[in-house]
Amino acid sequence: MGEMVFRQVDLSTEEVDALEARYVPLTEAVRELVAATILSNADDDVVAEALAAVREVTAKLSASVETDHSGVNYNGAGRSWNWGNAGSGERNAIAPPIDLKTNPDGSTYADLVLGAAYEGPPGHVHGGVSALLLDHLMGVTASQMSRPTFTGTLTLRYRNPLPLGPIRVEGRVAREEGRKVFVEASITGSDGIALEADGVFITPTWSPSLEATQN
Ligand SMILES: CCCCCCCC(=O)SCCNC(=O)CCNC(=O)[C@H](O)C(C)(C)COP(=O)(O)OP(=O)(O)OC[C@H]1O[C@@H](n2cnc3c(N)ncnc32)[C@H](O)[C@@H]1OP(=O)(O)O
């Protein structure tokens, strides 16, 4: 197995929040750029201008890049951040715009709107995107943000097509057996329930290695 490091970083929670706040509007703007790139009917000149402008800002941002992945980080106060996470990264414009909430009983939900960038069948959400949303939400539900749990088996039933637009993802722990957490979840769209899922999430015997770094 490759090295899997959860990195402790010497930043205060205020500093982490400030960094995140700096980049979140950029992430949202890049999501809008992705949708505009898909939907635009602009002519050659406008597209050439956009291409040059995007390349210019990408070069500026890339000038201070230090690593090839953002990793999972945490500080001494227990604030963790995983800005590149493909399912939820706050600075990842590829990730669906999910803001996951946890109920007092440990069940979870998220309300989000999926647009043109998440299409599979015409006007409907790509099945792999639904799987990504469920995997992420169910993983967080299993971990209760207090233990590492990895997806062991994820079973999806695509009951009805899921229209693009507003959706709700919901999950709950059904039961636990030793290191195995059984989670159930669903996705509901504007036409009603579209997917049901159950999964086994497992706390591995090995502990993720911890590495203290000073920034
Ligand atoms: C907080 C952030 C949340 C983010 C959520 C994102 C979720 C993800 O996408 S995680 C990434 C995708 N998943 C992975 O990479 C996992 C890859 N697999 C692994 O690392 C390992 O196979 C792992 C950890 C699942 C199990 O390994 P290990 O702990 O050695 O299992 P092992 O000791 O053999 O088995 C333990 C129990 O689990 C069961 N089990 C093992 N593997 C599986 C599996 N894939 N599915 C179902 N059950 C399994 C065994 O049967 C055994 O059960 P019992 O105790 O009843 O006999």
The ligand as an SDF file (V2000), in Angstrom:
LIG
                    3D

 57 59  0  0  0  0  0  0  0  0999 V2000
  -14.1150   11.6530    6.7520 C   0  0  0  0  0  0  0  0  0  0  0  0
  -13.9260   11.4590    5.2370 C   0  0  0  0  0  0  0  0  0  0  0  0
  -14.8910   10.4640    4.6250 C   0  0  0  0  0  0  0  0  0  0  0  0
  -14.5420   10.2260    3.1810 C   0  0  0  0  0  0  0  0  0  0  0  0
  -15.3560    9.1030    2.6080 C   0  0  0  0  0  0  0  0  0  0  0  0
  -14.7630    8.6080    1.3490 C   0  0  0  0  0  0  0  0  0  0  0  0
  -14.8630    7.1150    1.3140 C   0  0  0  0  0  0  0  0  0  0  0  0
  -13.8690    6.5440    0.3270 C   0  0  0  0  0  0  0  0  0  0  0  0
  -13.9700    6.7410   -0.8490 O   0  0  0  0  0  0  0  0  0  0  0  0
  -12.5950    5.5830    0.9380 S   0  0  0  0  0  0  0  0  0  0  0  0
  -11.6530    5.1550   -0.5090 C   0  0  0  0  0  0  0  0  0  0  0  0
  -12.1350    3.9000   -1.1960 C   0  0  0  0  0  0  0  0  0  0  0  0
  -11.9350    2.7190   -0.3790 N   0  0  0  0  0  0  0  0  0  0  0  0
  -10.7010    2.1740   -0.2050 C   0  0  0  0  0  0  0  0  0  0  0  0
   -9.6930    2.6450   -0.7290 O   0  0  0  0  0  0  0  0  0  0  0  0
  -10.6420    0.9310    0.6660 C   0  0  0  0  0  0  0  0  0  0  0  0
   -9.6640   -0.0880    0.0880 C   0  0  0  0  0  0  0  0  0  0  0  0
   -9.7220   -1.3040    0.8940 N   0  0  0  0  0  0  0  0  0  0  0  0
   -9.0160   -1.4070    2.0500 C   0  0  0  0  0  0  0  0  0  0  0  0
   -8.2080   -0.5390    2.4230 O   0  0  0  0  0  0  0  0  0  0  0  0
   -9.2510   -2.6270    2.8770 C   0  0  0  0  0  0  0  0  0  0  0  0
   -9.6850   -3.6980    2.0580 O   0  0  0  0  0  0  0  0  0  0  0  0
  -10.3090   -2.3960    4.0110 C   0  0  0  0  0  0  0  0  0  0  0  0
   -9.8040   -1.3140    4.9590 C   0  0  0  0  0  0  0  0  0  0  0  0
  -11.6660   -1.9850    3.4110 C   0  0  0  0  0  0  0  0  0  0  0  0
  -10.5210   -3.6990    4.7890 C   0  0  0  0  0  0  0  0  0  0  0  0
   -9.2500   -4.1470    5.1660 O   0  0  0  0  0  0  0  0  0  0  0  0
   -9.0320   -4.9100    6.5510 P   0  0  0  0  0  0  0  0  0  0  0  0
   -9.3330   -4.0280    7.7130 O   0  0  0  0  0  0  0  0  0  0  0  0
   -7.6740   -5.5270    6.4970 O   0  0  0  0  0  0  0  0  0  0  0  0
  -10.1560   -6.0230    6.4400 O   0  0  0  0  0  0  0  0  0  0  0  0
  -10.2000   -7.4640    7.1320 P   0  0  0  0  0  0  0  0  0  0  0  0
   -9.4710   -7.4180    8.4510 O   0  0  0  0  0  0  0  0  0  0  0  0
   -9.7850   -8.4790    6.1330 O   0  0  0  0  0  0  0  0  0  0  0  0
  -11.7830   -7.6150    7.3730 O   0  0  0  0  0  0  0  0  0  0  0  0
  -12.4640   -6.9890    8.4450 C   0  0  0  0  0  0  0  0  0  0  0  0
  -13.9240   -7.3310    8.2990 C   0  0  0  0  0  0  0  0  0  0  0  0
  -14.4470   -6.5710    7.1670 O   0  0  0  0  0  0  0  0  0  0  0  0
  -14.9370   -7.4740    6.1530 C   0  0  0  0  0  0  0  0  0  0  0  0
  -14.5130   -6.8970    4.8610 N   0  0  0  0  0  0  0  0  0  0  0  0
  -13.2520   -6.7350    4.4110 C   0  0  0  0  0  0  0  0  0  0  0  0
  -13.2310   -6.1120    3.2080 N   0  0  0  0  0  0  0  0  0  0  0  0
  -14.5320   -5.8970    2.8970 C   0  0  0  0  0  0  0  0  0  0  0  0
  -15.1550   -5.2900    1.7830 C   0  0  0  0  0  0  0  0  0  0  0  0
  -14.4490   -4.7630    0.7700 N   0  0  0  0  0  0  0  0  0  0  0  0
  -16.4870   -5.2230    1.7880 N   0  0  0  0  0  0  0  0  0  0  0  0
  -17.2270   -5.7240    2.7990 C   0  0  0  0  0  0  0  0  0  0  0  0
  -16.6920   -6.2970    3.9150 N   0  0  0  0  0  0  0  0  0  0  0  0
  -15.3470   -6.3990    3.9410 C   0  0  0  0  0  0  0  0  0  0  0  0
  -14.2980   -8.8100    6.4250 C   0  0  0  0  0  0  0  0  0  0  0  0
  -15.0910   -9.8520    5.9740 O   0  0  0  0  0  0  0  0  0  0  0  0
  -14.1820   -8.7940    7.9330 C   0  0  0  0  0  0  0  0  0  0  0  0
  -15.4270   -9.1100    8.5040 O   0  0  0  0  0  0  0  0  0  0  0  0
  -15.5320  -10.0500    9.8170 P   0  0  0  0  0  0  0  0  0  0  0  0
  -14.8140   -9.2940   10.9000 O   0  0  0  0  0  0  0  0  0  0  0  0
  -16.9940  -10.2010   10.0730 O   0  0  0  0  0  0  0  0  0  0  0  0
  -14.8330  -11.3230    9.4450 O   0  0  0  0  0  0  0  0  0  0  0  0
  1  2  1  0
  2  3  1  0
  3  4  1  0
  4  5  1  0
  5  6  1  0
  6  7  1  0
  7  8  1  0
  8  9  2  0
  8 10  1  0
 10 11  1  0
 11 12  1  0
 12 13  1  0
 13 14  1  0
 14 15  2  0
 14 16  1  0
 16 17  1  0
 17 18  1  0
 18 19  1  0
 19 20  2  0
 19 21  1  0
 21 22  1  0
 21 23  1  0
 23 24  1  0
 23 25  1  0
 23 26  1  0
 26 27  1  0
 27 28  1  0
 28 29  2  0
 28 30  1  0
 28 31  1  0
 31 32  1  0
 32 33  2  0
 32 34  1  0
 32 35  1  0
 35 36  1  0
 36 37  1  0
 37 38  1  0
 37 52  1  0
 38 39  1  0
 39 40  1  0
 39 50  1  0
 40 41  1  0
 40 49  1  0
 41 42  2  0
 42 43  1  0
 43 44  1  0
 43 49  2  0
 44 45  1  0
 44 46  2  0
 46 47  1  0
 47 48  2  0
 48 49  1  0
 50 51  1  0
 50 52  1  0
 52 53  1  0
 53 54  1  0
 54 55  2  0
 54 56  1  0
 54 57  1  0
M  END
$$$$
